[in-house]
Amino acid sequence: MSNAVNIFLRKAVDQKGIPFPVNTDLQGFRELSDEDITRTFNNAVQQDIALKEKKGLPVAKYDTESKRAYLENADDTREYV
């Protein structure tokens, strides 16, 4: 799983976006605005981060200065990928 996340993050950074086409022509998506979808996605990400922090698991983040993805551990150490 961590390898898949690392690959996704690297490709997303390289392509400056989601590295695959996203089909939103599914039931339920047609009624949602782009803002609604973005807000729902951001809320899901925040919930996932909170759950991982609560469990003491590493959280994937991005360093805008060095332009590199990293995992932040519960002890605040970083592992760059």
Secondary structure as GFF3:
##gff-version 3
##sequence-region A 1 81
A	DSSP	alpha_helix	2	15	.	.	.	ID=ss1
A	DSSP	alpha_helix	34	55	.	.	.	ID=ss2
A	DSSP	beta_strand	59	63	.	.	.	ID=ss3
A	DSSP	beta_strand	68	72	.	.	.	ID=ss4
A	DSSP	beta_strand	78	80	.	.	.	ID=ss5
###
